[in-house]
Amino acid sequence: MLVLLFALARLGAILVPLNWRLAAAEHKTILSDCSPKWIAFDADFESHACELGVPTLGKSLIEKAEPNGNDDDDILIVYTSGTTGMPKGVVLTQSALLWNGYNSIQAHDLSQSDHVLAVLPMFHVGGLNNQTLPALLTGATVTLHRRFDAALWLADVAARRPTTSLLVPATLQAVISHPAWAATDLSSLRMLNAGSMVVPDSQIRAFHARGVPVGQIYGCTETAPIATVLLKEDAVRKLGSAGKPALHCELKLVEGEVWVRGPNVMRGYWNDAKATAAALTPDGWFRTGDLARVDGEGYYWIIGRLKDVIISGGENIYPAELENVLADCPQIAEAAVIGVMDSKWGEAACACVVTKEKMNEQEVLKLFEDRLAKFKHPRRVVFVDSLPRNAMGKVQKAELKRLVNAA
């Protein structure tokens, strides 16, 4: 995939990375939107690819093409997961990837002597653009895993001695929970970065206790993805913060919403002028839909999604704050917080919980004592077997609300 990306960049052509977890019908929906000329795949996906009705990319086609790509050419269309409606194709230019690379070099403090262990899927900008491409831009070494496996990650940290890696909350937890965690030598890691809107403090502390500082990256597909960075030197002092604007980014809060501007921001959404106009201002600011606060030193703290806010008795409650508390409980496998109708408060928080060990409602509610203001505490706890997720793994809160209301 990396070789193909570089080849297409030389030609001025565009790559559309496909999430291999999607069904053929979902791929057909994406392909009907972007209308690719060819499809490339490896042997494992040959039968699936043949269902999609797109001609196979042959080596001779590339050999015959003239290299005339430039910085302003579109290079990637990455389809966002969207919790409702159809995924949108985010268009990123070659220049956006380059500037994002510079942001990444600062965020990960990359140099030629680094060895990056890359384990996140490259059909997402997090796996492709956050560390992998910037490491190659820097001249660092990259070890790629075909897919994330906690045992293999730990084994390769011990054997291959990487200096840095990038994980997300689910993979952080898998590593920490693995039987080999305590005995694995992590001393080669000068730092780790976590990429997500909110990373549970408990996961960060687990690595800090092992002498590995955990920085943080905040951003989204539309920002290629790096918008803010928490540098290694601030990892302990500002634990849980998303950091400050990346080297080549501007940030501002508009009624609490994070707006981002910089050369790494998308050109727009493919074939969707209406969505592009709604997301990008005429002077280049991208409205993220995420809510944040800024402390006195200019560090950003992400507190939730604009559309997720629960208004209870006139007070705003952001589900991410409650979900962070639930994520700290070892008896809970996963959890999500939604707003439900309440006769007294208008709306109230409801915690939807998947447990590893049996818990009752009072035990869950007790987790919030002395952690959050009383008005933020859930008024209801619902135990479920699993959380509904879309093909990209995001919790579908609209579906979760429907299930809770129907119960």
Secondary structure as the mmCIF struct_conf table of DSSP 4:
data_model
#
loop_
_struct_conf.conf_type_id
_struct_conf.id
_struct_conf.beg_label_comp_id
_struct_conf.beg_label_asym_id
_struct_conf.beg_label_seq_id
_struct_conf.end_label_comp_id
_struct_conf.end_label_asym_id
_struct_conf.end_label_seq_id
HELX_RH_AL_P HELX_RH_AL_P1 LEU A 2 LEU A 11
TURN_TY1_P TURN_TY1_P1 GLY A 12 GLY A 12
STRN STRN1 LEU A 15 LEU A 15
TURN_TY1_P TURN_TY1_P2 TRP A 20 ARG A 21
BEND BEND1 LEU A 22 LEU A 22
HELX_RH_AL_P HELX_RH_AL_P2 ALA A 24 CYS A 34
BEND BEND2 LYS A 37 LYS A 37
STRN STRN2 ILE A 39 ILE A 39
HELX_RH_3T_P HELX_RH_3T_P1 ALA A 43 PHE A 45
HELX_RH_AL_P HELX_RH_AL_P3 GLU A 46 CYS A 50
TURN_TY1_P TURN_TY1_P3 GLU A 51 GLY A 53
HELX_LH_PP_P HELX_LH_PP_P1 PRO A 55 PRO A 55
STRN STRN3 THR A 56 THR A 56
HELX_LH_PP_P HELX_LH_PP_P2 LEU A 57 GLY A 58
HELX_RH_AL_P HELX_RH_AL_P4 LYS A 59 LYS A 64
BEND BEND3 ALA A 65 ALA A 65
TURN_TY1_P TURN_TY1_P4 ASP A 71 ASP A 72
BEND BEND4 ASP A 73 ASP A 73
STRN STRN4 ASP A 74 TYR A 79
BEND BEND5 THR A 83 GLY A 85
STRN STRN5 GLY A 89 THR A 93
HELX_RH_AL_P HELX_RH_AL_P5 GLN A 94 HIS A 108
TURN_TY1_P TURN_TY1_P5 ASP A 109 ASP A 109
TURN_TY1_P TURN_TY1_P6 GLN A 112 SER A 113
STRN STRN6 HIS A 115 ALA A 118
BEND BEND6 LEU A 120 LEU A 120
TURN_TY1_P TURN_TY1_P7 MET A 122 PHE A 123
BEND BEND7 HIS A 124 HIS A 124
HELX_RH_AL_P HELX_RH_AL_P6 VAL A 125 GLY A 127
HELX_RH_PI_P HELX_RH_PI_P1 LEU A 128 THR A 132
HELX_RH_AL_P HELX_RH_AL_P7 LEU A 133 THR A 138
TURN_TY1_P TURN_TY1_P8 GLY A 139 GLY A 139
STRN STRN7 THR A 141 LEU A 144
BEND BEND8 ARG A 146 ARG A 147
HELX_RH_AL_P HELX_RH_AL_P8 ALA A 150 ARG A 160
BEND BEND9 THR A 163 THR A 163
STRN STRN8 THR A 164 LEU A 167
HELX_RH_AL_P HELX_RH_AL_P9 PRO A 169 SER A 177
BEND BEND10 HIS A 178 HIS A 178
TURN_TY1_P TURN_TY1_P9 PRO A 179 ALA A 183
BEND BEND11 THR A 184 THR A 184
TURN_TY1_P TURN_TY1_P10 SER A 187 SER A 188
BEND BEND12 ARG A 190 ARG A 190
STRN STRN9 LEU A 192 GLY A 195
BEND BEND13 SER A 196 MET A 197
HELX_RH_AL_P HELX_RH_AL_P10 ASP A 201 HIS A 208
TURN_TY1_P TURN_TY1_P11 ALA A 209 GLY A 211
STRN STRN10 VAL A 214 GLY A 219
HELX_RH_3T_P HELX_RH_3T_P2 THR A 221 THR A 223
BEND BEND14 ALA A 224 PRO A 225
STRN STRN11 ILE A 226 LEU A 230
HELX_RH_3T_P HELX_RH_3T_P3 LYS A 232 ASP A 234
TURN_TY1_P TURN_TY1_P12 ALA A 235 GLY A 240
STRN STRN12 GLY A 243 GLY A 243
STRN STRN13 LYS A 244 PRO A 245
TURN_TY1_P TURN_TY1_P13 LEU A 247 HIS A 248
STRN STRN14 GLU A 250 VAL A 254
TURN_TY1_P TURN_TY1_P14 GLU A 255 GLY A 256
STRN STRN15 GLU A 257 ARG A 261
BEND BEND15 GLY A 262 GLY A 262
TURN_TY1_P TURN_TY1_P15 PRO A 263 ASN A 264
BEND BEND16 VAL A 265 VAL A 265
STRN STRN16 GLY A 268 TYR A 269
TURN_TY1_P TURN_TY1_P16 TRP A 270 ASN A 271
HELX_RH_AL_P HELX_RH_AL_P11 ALA A 273 ALA A 279
STRN STRN17 LEU A 280 LEU A 280
TURN_TY1_P TURN_TY1_P17 PRO A 282 ASP A 283
BEND BEND17 GLY A 284 GLY A 284
STRN STRN18 PHE A 286 VAL A 294
TURN_TY1_P TURN_TY1_P18 GLY A 296 GLU A 297
BEND BEND18 GLY A 298 GLY A 298
STRN STRN19 TYR A 300 ARG A 305
HELX_RH_3T_P HELX_RH_3T_P4 LEU A 306 ASP A 308
STRN STRN20 ILE A 310 SER A 312
TURN_TY1_P TURN_TY1_P19 GLY A 313 GLY A 314
STRN STRN21 GLU A 315 ILE A 317
HELX_RH_AL_P HELX_RH_AL_P12 PRO A 319 ALA A 327
TURN_TY1_P TURN_TY1_P20 ASP A 328 ASP A 328
TURN_TY1_P TURN_TY1_P21 PRO A 330 GLN A 331
STRN STRN22 ILE A 332 ASP A 342
TURN_TY1_P TURN_TY1_P22 SER A 343 TRP A 345
STRN STRN23 GLY A 346 THR A 355
BEND BEND19 LYS A 356 GLU A 357
HELX_RH_AL_P HELX_RH_AL_P13 GLU A 361 LYS A 366
TURN_TY1_P TURN_TY1_P23 LEU A 367 ARG A 371
BEND BEND20 LEU A 372 LEU A 372
HELX_RH_3T_P HELX_RH_3T_P5 LYS A 374 LYS A 376
BEND BEND21 HIS A 377 HIS A 377
BEND BEND22 ARG A 379 ARG A 379
STRN STRN24 ARG A 380 PHE A 383
BEND BEND23 ASP A 385 ASP A 385
STRN STRN25 ARG A 389 ARG A 389
TURN_TY1_P TURN_TY1_P24 ALA A 391 MET A 392
BEND BEND24 GLY A 393 GLY A 393
STRN STRN26 VAL A 395 VAL A 395
HELX_RH_AL_P HELX_RH_AL_P14 LYS A 397 ALA A 406
#
